[in-house]
Amino acid sequence: MTPAILLSFLLGYFALLIGVAYFTSRNSSDNASFFIANRNSKWYLVAFGMIGTALSGVTFISVPGAVGKGEFGYFQFVLGNAVGFIIVATVLLPLYYRMNLISIYTYLEKRLGAYSYKTGAVIFLISRTIGSSFRLYLVAIVLQKFIFDAWNIPFWLTIVLCLVLIWVYTHKGGLKTIIITDTLQTIFLLLSVVLSIIFIAKSLHLDIAGTFEAVKNSSYSKIFFWEDFLGSKSHFLKQFLGGIFVTVAMVGLDQDLMQKNLSMKSIGEAQKNMFTFTGVFVVMNIFFLSVGALLYLYAAKNGIAVANLKTPDHLYPEIALNHLNIIPGIIFMLGLTAATFATTDSALTALTTSFCMDFLHFDKKEDQNDPKLVTQRHWVHIGFSVVMVAVILVFKAINDDSVVNSIFTAAGYTYGPLLGLFAFGMLTKKAVADKLVPYLCISSPVLCFVINTHSIKWFGYAMSFELIVLNGLITFLLLWVTGRNTADQTKF
């Protein structure tokens, strides 16, 4: 497939998103629309659109690639995710609606204090910036290799182009626009995954029943791993429990996905959104794992040396763009682009919302739609776009996949303290030593890093996703030891 065809597709795709943005923001581009979509979102649109946000480009190429080594073991983590989503819907959402929050970190101010509040907000800003930048970085590498290298366009310009296009279609309408564009992008994502299965199966001369049987009977279809609890990272309990707590922390305590839930009229609609989203999310991951099994079957049949690929993540783009015909290639780019930009546009809006509410205190202004505040919001939005460019270029300068993955993994450490902060606030009536909280939230991931690095040597135990549980628990205990009893019985 020629770079010109792929570039034409990419530009056409963004033209469609910009057109949608124009029609959704032409009658209202104020702060109420940008931050919470005037609390008038339809739950079914949000539920559907959240799929595109939750399933990033990393998921799109990494989950199928990981099947070669981990088989369908990732589905154990997905089952934990599903339980985590239910906990978010039944425990956290009622809290947020009862307090009528725009930024969910305002809860920490009301319950624990100003330092705890700022700490929680900073944790989110750092984690989401690094995570979203890394997701965009991985996909930009694919775009660079298959499109922009043909015209000797530098990588930094590719990144700037992507973020400028995202800024163009989100800067006015914000969340109101994103709910519609993410719905559209989720349609493209679903279509891409299903059609990828169809085209790969067709190239293997399999019908629907034959495809199901081929995946089921392959060496990649094992789901549950019960062997070697101490030494294996794939054990069911580690994956399942990790899935639960990672979801509670990285969804329920993350402004990005919660902002969409808070844009609805009532808690009932928000909960219907989460339950529907959970069902679709589980089914979508089954499709991704099936794509992975089919890719490895295709590679084996056609003599593609998977071992020669730099990482398993490159298997999907390699087969889609170099071994199948033009239509599957375009379908792959469609899904990859939709998954990536649905995540990035949502993250930029959430980062802007958190900064405006948690640090510029828009929620305490008499008129949030004051033109000066709208202008301020635009500059914050631009600022985070520039920060993302800088972070991605740092990743590129490092130019070492293992180091980049370590940075991305390190970002996950920060959600542990967030989990500990919210758990302490909701499960105890004690007050914290508020000025100590930032230091405690730095100490916890440092201790976790030391434990994780030496856990096999010290305990013969290989830690997996359950590390976030330890991180949150250490934060909770540090808050407990340094805290004090209070007569304040107010419940939040």
SULCORZI-V886567 format. One record per residue. N is the residue number from 1. RES is the residue in one letter. SS is DSSP state (hx for helix, st for strand, lp for the rest). D_FIRST is the distance of its C-alpha to the first C-alpha in whole Angstrom. Layout:
N&RES&SS&D_FIRST + N&RES&SS&D_FIRST
This chain:
1&M&lp&0 + 2&T&lp&4 + 3&P&hx&7 + 4&A&hx&9 + 5&I&hx&7 + 6&L&hx&8 + 7&L&hx&11 + 8&S&hx&12 + 9&F&hx&12 + 10&L&hx&14 + 11&L&hx&16 + 12&G&hx&17 + 13&Y&hx&17 + 14&F&hx&20 + 15&A&hx&21 + 16&L&hx&22 + 17&L&hx&24 + 18&I&hx&26 + 19&G&hx&27 + 20&V&hx&28 + 21&A&hx&30 + 22&Y&hx&32 + 23&F&hx&33 + 24&T&hx&34 + 25&S&hx&36 + 26&R&lp&37 + 27&N&lp&41 + 28&S&lp&41 + 29&S&lp&40 + 30&D&lp&43 + 31&N&hx&43 + 32&A&hx&44 + 33&S&hx&41 + 34&F&hx&39 + 35&F&hx&40 + 36&I&hx&41 + 37&A&hx&40 + 38&N&hx&44 + 39&R&hx&44 + 40&N&lp&43 + 41&S&st&40 + 42&K&lp&39 + 43&W&hx&39 + 44&Y&hx&37 + 45&L&hx&34 + 46&V&hx&35 + 47&A&hx&34 + 48&F&hx&31 + 49&G&hx&30 + 50&M&hx&31 + 51&I&hx&29 + 52&G&hx&26 + 53&T&hx&28 + 54&A&hx&29 + 55&L&lp&26 + 56&S&lp&24 + 57&G&hx&20 + 58&V&hx&22 + 59&T&hx&24 + 60&F&hx&20 + 61&I&hx&19 + 62&S&hx&22 + 63&V&hx&24 + 64&P&hx&22 + 65&G&hx&22 + 66&A&hx&25 + 67&V&hx&26 + 68&G&hx&26 + 69&K&hx&29 + 70&G&hx&31 + 71&E&lp&30 + 72&F&lp&31 + 73&G&lp&34 + 74&Y&hx&32 + 75&F&hx&33 + 76&Q&hx&37 + 77&F&hx&36 + 78&V&hx&34 + 79&L&hx&37 + 80&G&hx&39 + 81&N&hx&37 + 82&A&hx&38 + 83&V&hx&42 + 84&G&hx&41 + 85&F&hx&40 + 86&I&hx&43 + 87&I&hx&45 + 88&V&hx&43 + 89&A&hx&44 + 90&T&hx&48 + 91&V&hx&49 + 92&L&hx&47 + 93&L&hx&46 + 94&P&hx&50 + 95&L&hx&51 + 96&Y&hx&48 + 97&Y&hx&49 + 98&R&hx&53 + 99&M&lp&53 + 100&N&lp&51 + 101&L&lp&48 + 102&I&lp&45 + 103&S&lp&45 + 104&I&lp&45 + 105&Y&lp&47 + 106&T&hx&50 + 107&Y&hx&51 + 108&L&hx&52 + 109&E&hx&54 + 110&K&hx&56 + 111&R&hx&56 + 112&L&lp&56 + 113&G&lp&57 + 114&A&hx&55 + 115&Y&hx&54 + 116&S&hx&52 + 117&Y&hx&51 + 118&K&hx&49 + 119&T&hx&48 + 120&G&hx&46 + 121&A&hx&44 + 122&V&hx&43 + 123&I&hx&42 + 124&F&hx&40 + 125&L&hx&39 + 126&I&hx&38 + 127&S&hx&36 + 128&R&hx&34 + 129&T&hx&33 + 130&I&hx&32 + 131&G&hx&30 + 132&S&hx&28 + 133&S&hx&27 + 134&F&hx&26 + 135&R&hx&24 + 136&L&hx&22 + 137&Y&hx&22 + 138&L&hx&20 + 139&V&hx&18 + 140&A&hx&18 + 141&I&hx&17 + 142&V&hx&14 + 143&L&hx&13 + 144&Q&hx&14 + 145&K&hx&12 + 146&F&hx&9 + 147&I&lp&10 + 148&F&hx&13 + 149&D&hx&14 + 150&A&hx&12 + 151&W&hx&15 + 152&N&lp&18 + 153&I&lp&18 + 154&P&lp&21 + 155&F&hx&21 + 156&W&hx&24 + 157&L&hx&22 + 158&T&hx&19 + 159&I&hx&22 + 160&V&hx&24 + 161&L&hx&22 + 162&C&hx&21 + 163&L&hx&25 + 164&V&hx&26 + 165&L&hx&24 + 166&I&hx&25 + 167&W&hx&29 + 168&V&hx&28 + 169&Y&hx&28 + 170&T&hx&31 + 171&H&lp&33 + 172&K&lp&35 + 173&G&lp&35 + 174&G&lp&35 + 175&L&hx&35 + 176&K&hx&36 + 177&T&hx&32 + 178&I&hx&31 + 179&I&hx&32 + 180&I&hx&30 + 181&T&hx&27 + 182&D&hx&27 + 183&T&hx&28 + 184&L&hx&25 + 185&Q&hx&23 + 186&T&hx&24 + 187&I&hx&24 + 188&F&hx&20 + 189&L&hx&20 + 190&L&hx&22 + 191&L&hx&20 + 192&S&hx&17 + 193&V&hx&19 + 194&V&hx&21 + 195&L&hx&18 + 196&S&hx&16 + 197&I&hx&19 + 198&I&hx&19 + 199&F&hx&16 + 200&I&hx&17 + 201&A&hx&20 + 202&K&hx&19 + 203&S&hx&17 + 204&L&lp&21 + 205&H&lp&23 + 206&L&lp&24 + 207&D&lp&26 + 208&I&hx&27 + 209&A&hx&30 + 210&G&hx&29 + 211&T&hx&26 + 212&F&hx&29 + 213&E&hx&31 + 214&A&hx&28 + 215&V&hx&28 + 216&K&hx&32 + 217&N&hx&33 + 218&S&lp&30 + 219&S&lp&31 + 220&Y&lp&30 + 221&S&lp&31 + 222&K&lp&35 + 223&I&lp&35 + 224&F&lp&39 + 225&F&lp&40 + 226&W&lp&44 + 227&E&lp&44 + 228&D&lp&46 + 229&F&lp&46 + 230&L&lp&47 + 231&G&lp&45 + 232&S&lp&41 + 233&K&lp&39 + 234&S&lp&38 + 235&H&lp&41 + 236&F&hx&41 + 237&L&hx&44 + 238&K&hx&42 + 239&Q&hx&39 + 240&F&hx&40 + 241&L&hx&43 + 242&G&hx&40 + 243&G&hx&38 + 244&I&hx&41 + 245&F&hx&42 + 246&V&hx&39 + 247&T&hx&38 + 248&V&hx&42 + 249&A&hx&41 + 250&M&hx&37 + 251&V&hx&37 + 252&G&hx&41 + 253&L&lp&42 + 254&D&lp&39 + 255&Q&hx&39 + 256&D&hx&35 + 257&L&hx&36 + 258&M&hx&39 + 259&Q&hx&39 + 260&K&hx&37 + 261&N&hx&40 + 262&L&lp&43 + 263&S&lp&41 + 264&M&st&43 + 265&K&lp&46 + 266&S&lp&48 + 267&I&hx&48 + 268&G&hx&47 + 269&E&hx&44 + 270&A&hx&43 + 271&Q&hx&44 + 272&K&hx&42 + 273&N&hx&39 + 274&M&hx&39 + 275&F&hx&40 + 276&T&hx&37 + 277&F&hx&35 + 278&T&hx&36 + 279&G&hx&36 + 280&V&hx&32 + 281&F&hx&31 + 282&V&hx&32 + 283&V&hx&31 + 284&M&hx&27 + 285&N&hx&28 + 286&I&hx&28 + 287&F&hx&25 + 288&F&hx&23 + 289&L&hx&26 + 290&S&hx&25 + 291&V&hx&21 + 292&G&hx&22 + 293&A&hx&24 + 294&L&hx&21 + 295&L&hx&19 + 296&Y&hx&22 + 297&L&hx&23 + 298&Y&hx&19 + 299&A&hx&19 + 300&A&hx&23 + 301&K&hx&22 + 302&N&lp&19 + 303&G&lp&20 + 304&I&lp&18 + 305&A&lp&21 + 306&V&hx&21 + 307&A&hx&24 + 308&N&hx&22 + 309&L&lp&20 + 310&K&lp&21 + 311&T&lp&22 + 312&P&lp&21 + 313&D&lp&20 + 314&H&hx&17 + 315&L&hx&16 + 316&Y&hx&15 + 317&P&hx&12 + 318&E&hx&12 + 319&I&hx&12 + 320&A&hx&10 + 321&L&hx&7 + 322&N&hx&7 + 323&H&lp&10 + 324&L&lp&9 + 325&N&lp&8 + 326&I&hx&6 + 327&I&hx&9 + 328&P&hx&10 + 329&G&hx&7 + 330&I&hx&9 + 331&I&hx&12 + 332&F&hx&12 + 333&M&hx&11 + 334&L&hx&14 + 335&G&hx&16 + 336&L&hx&16 + 337&T&hx&16 + 338&A&hx&19 + 339&A&hx&21 + 340&T&hx&21 + 341&F&hx&22 + 342&A&hx&25 + 343&T&hx&26 + 344&T&hx&26 + 345&D&hx&28 + 346&S&hx&30 + 347&A&hx&31 + 348&L&hx&32 + 349&T&hx&34 + 350&A&hx&36 + 351&L&hx&36 + 352&T&hx&38 + 353&T&hx&40 + 354&S&hx&41 + 355&F&hx&42 + 356&C&hx&44 + 357&M&hx&46 + 358&D&hx&47 + 359&F&lp&47 + 360&L&lp&48 + 361&H&lp&50 + 362&F&hx&49 + 363&D&hx&50 + 364&K&hx&53 + 365&K&lp&53 + 366&E&lp&55 + 367&D&lp&53 + 368&Q&lp&49 + 369&N&lp&48 + 370&D&lp&50 + 371&P&hx&47 + 372&K&hx&48 + 373&L&hx&47 + 374&V&hx&44 + 375&T&hx&43 + 376&Q&hx&44 + 377&R&hx&41 + 378&H&hx&38 + 379&W&hx&39 + 380&V&hx&39 + 381&H&hx&35 + 382&I&hx&34 + 383&G&hx&36 + 384&F&hx&34 + 385&S&hx&31 + 386&V&hx&32 + 387&V&hx&33 + 388&M&hx&30 + 389&V&hx&28 + 390&A&hx&31 + 391&V&hx&31 + 392&I&hx&27 + 393&L&hx&28 + 394&V&hx&30 + 395&F&hx&28 + 396&K&hx&26 + 397&A&hx&29 + 398&I&hx&30 + 399&N&lp&27 + 400&D&lp&28 + 401&D&hx&26 + 402&S&hx&30 + 403&V&hx&32 + 404&V&hx&29 + 405&N&hx&30 + 406&S&hx&33 + 407&I&hx&33 + 408&F&hx&32 + 409&T&hx&34 + 410&A&hx&37 + 411&A&hx&36 + 412&G&hx&37 + 413&Y&hx&40 + 414&T&hx&41 + 415&Y&hx&41 + 416&G&hx&44 + 417&P&hx&46 + 418&L&hx&45 + 419&L&hx&46 + 420&G&hx&49 + 421&L&hx&50 + 422&F&hx&50 + 423&A&hx&51 + 424&F&hx&54 + 425&G&hx&55 + 426&M&hx&54 + 427&L&hx&56 + 428&T&lp&59 + 429&K&lp&62 + 430&K&lp&62 + 431&A&st&61 + 432&V&lp&59 + 433&A&lp&60 + 434&D&hx&58 + 435&K&hx&58 + 436&L&hx&57 + 437&V&hx&54 + 438&P&hx&51 + 439&Y&hx&53 + 440&L&hx&53 + 441&C&hx&49 + 442&I&hx&48 + 443&S&hx&50 + 444&S&hx&49 + 445&P&hx&45 + 446&V&hx&47 + 447&L&hx&49 + 448&C&hx&46 + 449&F&hx&44 + 450&V&hx&47 + 451&I&hx&48 + 452&N&hx&44 + 453&T&hx&44 + 454&H&hx&47 + 455&S&hx&47 + 456&I&hx&47 + 457&K&hx&49 + 458&W&hx&52 + 459&F&hx&52 + 460&G&lp&49 + 461&Y&lp&47 + 462&A&lp&43 + 463&M&lp&42 + 464&S&lp&39 + 465&F&lp&39 + 466&E&lp&42 + 467&L&hx&43 + 468&I&hx&42 + 469&V&hx&46 + 470&L&hx&47 + 471&N&hx&46 + 472&G&hx&48 + 473&L&hx&51 + 474&I&hx&52 + 475&T&hx&51 + 476&F&hx&53 + 477&L&hx&56 + 478&L&hx&56 + 479&L&hx&57 + 480&W&hx&59 + 481&V&hx&61 + 482&T&hx&61 + 483&G&lp&62 + 484&R&st&65 + 485&N&lp&67 + 486&T&lp&67 + 487&A&lp&69 + 488&D&lp&66 + 489&Q&lp&65 + 490&T&lp&63 + 491&K&lp&60 + 492&F&lp&56
